[in-house]
Amino acid sequence: MRPLDLGTLLGAAFRVLRRNPRPTFGVALLVQVVVTVVSLIVIGGPTIASLLRLQTAAPEDECAIVAGTVAFGLFSAALAGLLGFVANAWLQGIIVIEVARATLGEKLTLSGLWGHAKGRVGALVGWSLIVGLALGAAVAILVLAVVALVSTLGPLGIGLGVFLGIFGGFGLLVVAVWISTKLSLVPSAIMIERVRIRAAMARSWSLTRGFFWRVFGIQLLVGAILGIAMNVISAPFSIAGAILGALVDPTGAGTQTAVTVVVIVYIVQLVITLVLSAIAAVISTAASSLIYLDLRMRKEGLDLRLTAYVEAQQTGTDLANPYLPDSTAGTPSAPPAA
């Protein structure tokens, strides 16, 4: 065990899928499928029902139906988004624990990983909600400022609104990237060190101090690799679907055969997207977890404590959790009373 260079870190992130696929890729795929299906049912079902109702509704009832559909759609989207937050936070916690235990040479089942993650997933969900709300609030403030300028200052406000929208949006992006990089290790600290959200934020901020560009560069590289790979794999299917649709229905008449082909192509593309999204979720989370471990090795000598822990386990010695950032971690625990 030693601090990780770039090649080792990237390779280890991709090996997580191959080393223990059931509780990593399998769970990630299950999460993607459940969230997608529930979202389609919760959002698509009422929307289709409302569209069908509009076909037979009286003209004076159409506005009320549309308003109700929009309101219920917003509520359903919020509900689906909340489900996505919870499911992805749970998945993130499982992957973080898998990386931490794999570093010690352990290969756990899903129930074993859940045993280590239990009690901290709620904090991870809370952190995900905080991030989402903070980003949403920042964007909302910028949009409201632009709208206020445009609506109150006339032609001058339009120019100022465009200026604020462009440069304010760019500034918001820069700040968001900086803060998200500095706090990117919060999930790992929550799950591995079992600390509260505030302590995890301070921990991530401290660990990334002096290593901002390394953390940002690795995360950007992983994101670019995954993005390019997903586009390269999915693009041929999208092109083939468009060509097949044109061949089956060259006139665009919307025949039954054409509709069937479109549905089949959509389902195939959806399955591919779900599989690729599951792979990307595992690799990106594993990469962040490995960055966390690497920085602790570089700053705290965690590699020495992990090595001592593994060697002690091989001799049957019971040690405290080596990941806890205190003086007792990695030292022999007290023998049982006689």
One Martini backbone bead per residue (centre of mass of N, CA, C, O) as a GRO file, in nm:
protein
  338
    1MET     BB    1   0.095   0.037   0.023
    2ARG     BB    2   0.041   0.353  -0.150
    3PRO     BB    3   0.058   0.613  -0.309
    4LEU     BB    4  -0.116   0.733  -0.594
    5ASP     BB    5  -0.100   0.733  -0.908
    6LEU     BB    6  -0.270   0.797  -1.186
    7GLY     BB    7  -0.278   0.511  -1.311
    8THR     BB    8  -0.359   0.356  -1.055
    9LEU     BB    9  -0.621   0.507  -0.994
   10LEU     BB   10  -0.770   0.452  -1.259
   11GLY     BB   11  -0.746   0.143  -1.253
   12ALA     BB   12  -0.894   0.102  -0.980
   13ALA     BB   13  -1.167   0.224  -1.063
   14PHE     BB   14  -1.221   0.007  -1.293
   15ARG     BB   15  -1.181  -0.258  -1.108
   16VAL     BB   16  -1.437  -0.255  -0.935
   17LEU     BB   17  -1.622  -0.400  -1.137
   18ARG     BB   18  -1.453  -0.674  -1.154
   19ARG     BB   19  -1.413  -0.756  -0.852
   20ASN     BB   20  -1.735  -0.655  -0.754
   21PRO     BB   21  -2.018  -0.656  -0.934
   22ARG     BB   22  -2.279  -0.697  -0.772
   23PRO     BB   23  -2.253  -0.448  -0.549
   24THR     BB   24  -2.208  -0.245  -0.792
   25PHE     BB   25  -2.328  -0.278  -1.078
   26GLY     BB   26  -2.592  -0.414  -0.993
   27VAL     BB   27  -2.692  -0.185  -0.808
   28ALA     BB   28  -2.668   0.047  -1.010
   29LEU     BB   29  -2.869  -0.069  -1.214
   30LEU     BB   30  -3.109  -0.091  -1.024
   31VAL     BB   31  -3.128   0.209  -0.958
   32GLN     BB   32  -3.171   0.311  -1.247
   33VAL     BB   33  -3.429   0.152  -1.305
   34VAL     BB   34  -3.610   0.245  -1.073
   35VAL     BB   35  -3.596   0.550  -1.121
   36THR     BB   36  -3.698   0.544  -1.414
   37VAL     BB   37  -3.968   0.397  -1.378
   38VAL     BB   38  -4.090   0.583  -1.164
   39SER     BB   39  -4.072   0.841  -1.331
   40LEU     BB   40  -4.251   0.747  -1.566
   41ILE     BB   41  -4.501   0.693  -1.393
   42VAL     BB   42  -4.532   0.963  -1.230
   43ILE     BB   43  -4.515   1.150  -1.492
   44GLY     BB   44  -4.642   1.001  -1.745
   45GLY     BB   45  -4.920   0.906  -1.656
   46PRO     BB   46  -5.069   1.180  -1.594
   47THR     BB   47  -5.006   1.309  -1.868
   48ILE     BB   48  -5.160   1.110  -2.047
   49ALA     BB   49  -5.433   1.139  -1.905
   50SER     BB   50  -5.465   1.443  -1.967
   51LEU     BB   51  -5.453   1.427  -2.276
   52LEU     BB   52  -5.702   1.245  -2.302
   53ARG     BB   53  -5.898   1.443  -2.160
   54LEU     BB   54  -5.870   1.685  -2.360
   55GLN     BB   55  -6.020   1.547  -2.604
   56THR     BB   56  -6.314   1.557  -2.418
   57ALA     BB   57  -6.314   1.836  -2.326
   58ALA     BB   58  -6.419   2.125  -2.248
   59PRO     BB   59  -6.312   2.437  -2.316
   60GLU     BB   60  -6.354   2.552  -2.013
   61ASP     BB   61  -6.157   2.302  -1.892
   62GLU     BB   62  -5.863   2.321  -2.007
   63CYS     BB   63  -5.713   2.510  -1.812
   64ALA     BB   64  -5.751   2.337  -1.557
   65ILE     BB   65  -5.611   2.084  -1.663
   66VAL     BB   66  -5.336   2.210  -1.727
   67ALA     BB   67  -5.277   2.321  -1.444
   68GLY     BB   68  -5.295   2.047  -1.299
   69THR     BB   69  -5.075   1.906  -1.463
   70VAL     BB   70  -4.842   2.095  -1.393
   71ALA     BB   71  -4.854   2.069  -1.086
   72PHE     BB   72  -4.828   1.760  -1.076
   73GLY     BB   73  -4.563   1.748  -1.237
   74LEU     BB   74  -4.389   1.902  -1.032
   75PHE     BB   75  -4.439   1.711  -0.797
   76SER     BB   76  -4.337   1.453  -0.940
   77ALA     BB   77  -4.052   1.556  -1.000
   78ALA     BB   78  -3.974   1.600  -0.704
   79LEU     BB   79  -4.019   1.306  -0.617
   80ALA     BB   80  -3.819   1.180  -0.818
   81GLY     BB   81  -3.574   1.342  -0.722
   82LEU     BB   82  -3.572   1.234  -0.433
   83LEU     BB   83  -3.531   0.942  -0.510
   84GLY     BB   84  -3.262   0.990  -0.654
   85PHE     BB   85  -3.106   1.093  -0.411
   86VAL     BB   86  -3.137   0.843  -0.231
   87ALA     BB   87  -3.033   0.622  -0.425
   88ASN     BB   88  -2.753   0.753  -0.493
   89ALA     BB   89  -2.653   0.772  -0.203
   90TRP     BB   90  -2.660   0.471  -0.142
   91LEU     BB   91  -2.468   0.391  -0.368
   92GLN     BB   92  -2.229   0.565  -0.282
   93GLY     BB   93  -2.187   0.426  -0.010
   94ILE     BB   94  -2.124   0.143  -0.118
   95ILE     BB   95  -1.875   0.219  -0.289
   96VAL     BB   96  -1.700   0.340  -0.069
   97ILE     BB   97  -1.685   0.082   0.104
   98GLU     BB   98  -1.565  -0.102  -0.110
   99VAL     BB   99  -1.297   0.050  -0.142
  100ALA     BB  100  -1.206   0.037   0.154
  101ARG     BB  101  -1.214  -0.281   0.183
  102ALA     BB  102  -1.038  -0.351  -0.067
  103THR     BB  103  -0.776  -0.222   0.050
  104LEU     BB  104  -0.784  -0.471   0.274
  105GLY     BB  105  -0.879  -0.738   0.099
  106GLU     BB  106  -1.187  -0.722   0.084
  107LYS     BB  107  -1.492  -0.927  -0.001
  108LEU     BB  108  -1.813  -0.815  -0.014
  109THR     BB  109  -2.125  -0.815   0.026
  110LEU     BB  110  -2.401  -0.633   0.037
  111SER     BB  111  -2.456  -0.686   0.338
  112GLY     BB  112  -2.171  -0.611   0.432
  113LEU     BB  113  -2.171  -0.321   0.325
  114TRP     BB  114  -2.426  -0.231   0.477
  115GLY     BB  115  -2.311  -0.271   0.761
  116HIS     BB  116  -2.102  -0.029   0.721
  117ALA     BB  117  -2.324   0.194   0.616
  118LYS     BB  118  -2.491   0.199   0.846
  119GLY     BB  119  -2.602   0.529   0.957
  120ARG     BB  120  -2.487   0.719   0.688
  121VAL     BB  121  -2.698   0.765   0.458
  122GLY     BB  122  -2.853   1.006   0.568
  123ALA     BB  123  -2.616   1.206   0.545
  124LEU     BB  124  -2.582   1.169   0.239
  125VAL     BB  125  -2.859   1.273   0.164
  126GLY     BB  126  -2.828   1.549   0.296
  127TRP     BB  127  -2.591   1.638   0.120
  128SER     BB  128  -2.734   1.619  -0.153
  129LEU     BB  129  -2.951   1.830  -0.081
  130ILE     BB  130  -2.765   2.066  -0.026
  131VAL     BB  131  -2.641   2.081  -0.306
  132GLY     BB  132  -2.903   2.115  -0.467
  133LEU     BB  133  -3.009   2.372  -0.318
  134ALA     BB  134  -2.765   2.556  -0.363
  135LEU     BB  135  -2.767   2.550  -0.671
  136GLY     BB  136  -3.060   2.639  -0.712
  137ALA     BB  137  -3.034   2.913  -0.562
  138ALA     BB  138  -2.815   3.040  -0.739
  139VAL     BB  139  -2.970   3.026  -1.007
  140ALA     BB  140  -3.223   3.180  -0.914
  141ILE     BB  141  -3.085   3.448  -0.846
  142LEU     BB  142  -2.977   3.503  -1.129
  143VAL     BB  143  -3.247   3.496  -1.281
  144LEU     BB  144  -3.391   3.718  -1.116
  145ALA     BB  145  -3.191   3.943  -1.184
  146VAL     BB  146  -3.236   3.940  -1.488
  147VAL     BB  147  -3.543   3.986  -1.486
  148ALA     BB  148  -3.536   4.255  -1.332
  149LEU     BB  149  -3.379   4.415  -1.542
  150VAL     BB  150  -3.563   4.369  -1.790
  151SER     BB  151  -3.843   4.471  -1.646
  152THR     BB  152  -3.729   4.776  -1.538
  153LEU     BB  153  -3.510   4.900  -1.783
  154GLY     BB  154  -3.548   4.788  -2.049
  155PRO     BB  155  -3.313   4.813  -2.285
  156LEU     BB  156  -3.092   4.834  -2.070
  157GLY     BB  157  -3.174   4.572  -1.919
  158ILE     BB  158  -3.108   4.378  -2.146
  159GLY     BB  159  -2.805   4.429  -2.154
  160LEU     BB  160  -2.753   4.372  -1.852
  161GLY     BB  161  -2.875   4.086  -1.853
  162VAL     BB  162  -2.680   3.961  -2.053
  163PHE     BB  163  -2.423   4.027  -1.900
  164LEU     BB  164  -2.503   3.882  -1.636
  165GLY     BB  165  -2.562   3.604  -1.757
  166ILE     BB  166  -2.279   3.547  -1.867
  167PHE     BB  167  -2.083   3.633  -1.627
  168GLY     BB  168  -2.245   3.509  -1.398
  169GLY     BB  169  -2.243   3.219  -1.506
  170PHE     BB  170  -1.936   3.190  -1.513
  171GLY     BB  171  -1.883   3.253  -1.216
  172LEU     BB  172  -2.063   3.028  -1.105
  173LEU     BB  173  -1.903   2.797  -1.233
  174VAL     BB  174  -1.632   2.847  -1.095
  175VAL     BB  175  -1.732   2.828  -0.802
  176ALA     BB  176  -1.858   2.547  -0.826
  177VAL     BB  177  -1.599   2.396  -0.898
  178TRP     BB  178  -1.433   2.472  -0.652
  179ILE     BB  179  -1.624   2.371  -0.429
  180SER     BB  180  -1.671   2.080  -0.537
  181THR     BB  181  -1.375   1.999  -0.510
  182LYS     BB  182  -1.331   2.061  -0.204
  183LEU     BB  183  -1.614   1.868  -0.145
  184SER     BB  184  -1.572   1.573  -0.285
  185LEU     BB  185  -1.498   1.410   0.006
  186VAL     BB  186  -1.749   1.391   0.187
  187PRO     BB  187  -1.864   1.103   0.141
  188SER     BB  188  -1.610   0.955   0.243
  189ALA     BB  189  -1.609   1.075   0.530
  190ILE     BB  190  -1.889   0.981   0.615
  191MET     BB  191  -1.841   0.668   0.570
  192ILE     BB  192  -1.546   0.610   0.686
  193GLU     BB  193  -1.545   0.815   0.950
  194ARG     BB  194  -1.832   0.880   1.064
  195VAL     BB  195  -1.928   1.175   1.016
  196ARG     BB  196  -2.047   1.466   0.997
  197ILE     BB  197  -2.112   1.700   0.771
  198ARG     BB  198  -1.938   1.931   0.882
  199ALA     BB  199  -1.682   1.758   0.928
  200ALA     BB  200  -1.660   1.661   0.632
  201MET     BB  201  -1.613   1.938   0.507
  202ALA     BB  202  -1.353   2.002   0.664
  203ARG     BB  203  -1.199   1.753   0.569
  204SER     BB  204  -1.203   1.805   0.265
  205TRP     BB  205  -1.073   2.084   0.272
  206SER     BB  206  -0.806   1.985   0.403
  207LEU     BB  207  -0.716   1.757   0.202
  208THR     BB  208  -0.716   1.960  -0.061
  209ARG     BB  209  -0.491   2.113   0.044
  210GLY     BB  210  -0.256   2.146  -0.220
  211PHE     BB  211  -0.464   1.946  -0.429
  212PHE     BB  212  -0.662   2.072  -0.630
  213TRP     BB  213  -0.551   2.008  -0.922
  214ARG     BB  214  -0.546   1.706  -0.887
  215VAL     BB  215  -0.842   1.659  -0.827
  216PHE     BB  216  -0.960   1.806  -1.071
  217GLY     BB  217  -0.807   1.650  -1.294
  218ILE     BB  218  -0.909   1.365  -1.232
  219GLN     BB  219  -1.214   1.424  -1.251
  220LEU     BB  220  -1.203   1.533  -1.539
  221LEU     BB  221  -1.083   1.281  -1.672
  222VAL     BB  222  -1.300   1.081  -1.592
  223GLY     BB  223  -1.535   1.235  -1.722
  224ALA     BB  224  -1.420   1.232  -2.011
  225ILE     BB  225  -1.397   0.929  -2.049
  226LEU     BB  226  -1.695   0.862  -1.997
  227GLY     BB  227  -1.822   1.052  -2.206
  228ILE     BB  228  -1.685   0.939  -2.458
  229ALA     BB  229  -1.766   0.644  -2.424
  230MET     BB  230  -2.074   0.687  -2.427
  231ASN     BB  231  -2.087   0.820  -2.710
  232VAL     BB  232  -1.950   0.595  -2.875
  233ILE     BB  233  -2.161   0.373  -2.799
  234SER     BB  234  -2.444   0.531  -2.855
  235ALA     BB  235  -2.431   0.656  -3.142
  236PRO     BB  236  -2.483   0.410  -3.332
  237PHE     BB  237  -2.775   0.361  -3.226
  238SER     BB  238  -2.892   0.634  -3.306
  239ILE     BB  239  -2.830   0.617  -3.607
  240ALA     BB  240  -2.971   0.347  -3.662
  241GLY     BB  241  -3.252   0.443  -3.573
  242ALA     BB  242  -3.286   0.668  -3.785
  243ILE     BB  243  -3.250   0.490  -4.036
  244LEU     BB  244  -3.473   0.284  -3.974
  245GLY     BB  245  -3.706   0.488  -3.967
  246ALA     BB  246  -3.671   0.583  -4.265
  247LEU     BB  247  -3.713   0.303  -4.397
  248VAL     BB  248  -3.998   0.234  -4.277
  249ASP     BB  249  -4.081   0.572  -4.288
  250PRO     BB  250  -4.027   0.786  -4.543
  251THR     BB  251  -4.306   0.977  -4.518
  252GLY     BB  252  -4.418   1.016  -4.218
  253ALA     BB  253  -4.712   0.867  -4.146
  254GLY     BB  254  -4.731   0.677  -3.888
  255THR     BB  255  -4.718   0.384  -3.870
  256GLN     BB  256  -4.730   0.098  -3.694
  257THR     BB  257  -4.445   0.007  -3.767
  258ALA     BB  258  -4.300   0.270  -3.694
  259VAL     BB  259  -4.385   0.280  -3.399
  260THR     BB  260  -4.255   0.012  -3.317
  261VAL     BB  261  -3.966   0.088  -3.392
  262VAL     BB  262  -3.941   0.333  -3.206
  263VAL     BB  263  -3.987   0.179  -2.941
  264ILE     BB  264  -3.753  -0.021  -2.967
  265VAL     BB  265  -3.527   0.187  -2.993
  266TYR     BB  266  -3.582   0.326  -2.724
  267ILE     BB  267  -3.535   0.081  -2.541
  268VAL     BB  268  -3.245   0.026  -2.626
  269GLN     BB  269  -3.133   0.306  -2.548
  270LEU     BB  270  -3.219   0.289  -2.252
  271VAL     BB  271  -3.052   0.043  -2.172
  272ILE     BB  272  -2.778   0.160  -2.247
  273THR     BB  273  -2.794   0.405  -2.060
  274LEU     BB  274  -2.820   0.249  -1.794
  275VAL     BB  275  -2.555   0.094  -1.811
  276LEU     BB  276  -2.365   0.339  -1.843
  277SER     BB  277  -2.457   0.488  -1.585
  278ALA     BB  278  -2.370   0.268  -1.388
  279ILE     BB  279  -2.072   0.268  -1.458
  280ALA     BB  280  -2.020   0.571  -1.403
  281ALA     BB  281  -2.103   0.574  -1.104
  282VAL     BB  282  -1.887   0.380  -1.002
  283ILE     BB  283  -1.626   0.515  -1.109
  284SER     BB  284  -1.659   0.803  -0.992
  285THR     BB  285  -1.681   0.717  -0.695
  286ALA     BB  286  -1.417   0.556  -0.681
  287ALA     BB  287  -1.228   0.790  -0.750
  288SER     BB  288  -1.295   0.968  -0.504
  289SER     BB  289  -1.214   0.756  -0.292
  290LEU     BB  290  -0.917   0.730  -0.386
  291ILE     BB  291  -0.841   1.021  -0.339
  292TYR     BB  292  -0.887   1.017  -0.039
  293LEU     BB  293  -0.679   0.794   0.027
  294ASP     BB  294  -0.433   0.931  -0.102
  295LEU     BB  295  -0.431   1.188   0.079
  296ARG     BB  296  -0.397   1.032   0.346
  297MET     BB  297  -0.128   0.906   0.271
  298ARG     BB  298   0.027   1.177   0.222
  299LYS     BB  299  -0.061   1.326   0.509
  300GLU     BB  300  -0.098   1.054   0.733
  301GLY     BB  301  -0.005   0.757   0.669
  302LEU     BB  302  -0.227   0.537   0.596
  303ASP     BB  303  -0.063   0.305   0.469
  304LEU     BB  304   0.067   0.210   0.737
  305ARG     BB  305  -0.196   0.141   0.887
  306LEU     BB  306  -0.305  -0.064   0.681
  307THR     BB  307  -0.067  -0.258   0.691
  308ALA     BB  308  -0.088  -0.319   0.994
  309TYR     BB  309  -0.374  -0.430   0.983
  310VAL     BB  310  -0.330  -0.666   0.787
  311GLU     BB  311  -0.107  -0.808   0.950
  312ALA     BB  312  -0.278  -0.847   1.207
  313GLN     BB  313  -0.504  -1.016   1.078
  314GLN     BB  314  -0.313  -1.256   0.999
  315THR     BB  315  -0.249  -1.302   1.328
  316GLY     BB  316  -0.531  -1.232   1.496
  317THR     BB  317  -0.542  -0.932   1.549
  318ASP     BB  318  -0.723  -0.684   1.715
  319LEU     BB  319  -0.835  -0.390   1.553
  320ALA     BB  320  -0.895  -0.092   1.488
  321ASN     BB  321  -1.008   0.136   1.288
  322PRO     BB  322  -0.790   0.269   1.044
  323TYR     BB  323  -0.976   0.524   0.941
  324LEU     BB  324  -0.963   0.662   1.197
  325PRO     BB  325  -0.871   1.004   1.296
  326ASP     BB  326  -0.686   0.870   1.538
  327SER     BB  327  -0.469   0.740   1.779
  328THR     BB  328  -0.617   0.441   1.791
  329ALA     BB  329  -0.590   0.381   1.512
  330GLY     BB  330  -0.413   0.085   1.439
  331THR     BB  331  -0.436  -0.033   1.724
  332PRO     BB  332  -0.447  -0.235   1.964
  333SER     BB  333  -0.679  -0.380   2.131
  334ALA     BB  334  -0.817  -0.468   2.403
  335PRO     BB  335  -0.831  -0.722   2.590
  336PRO     BB  336  -1.018  -0.940   2.718
  337ALA     BB  337  -1.166  -1.024   2.986
  338ALA     BB  338  -1.127  -1.285   3.224
   0.00000   0.00000   0.00000
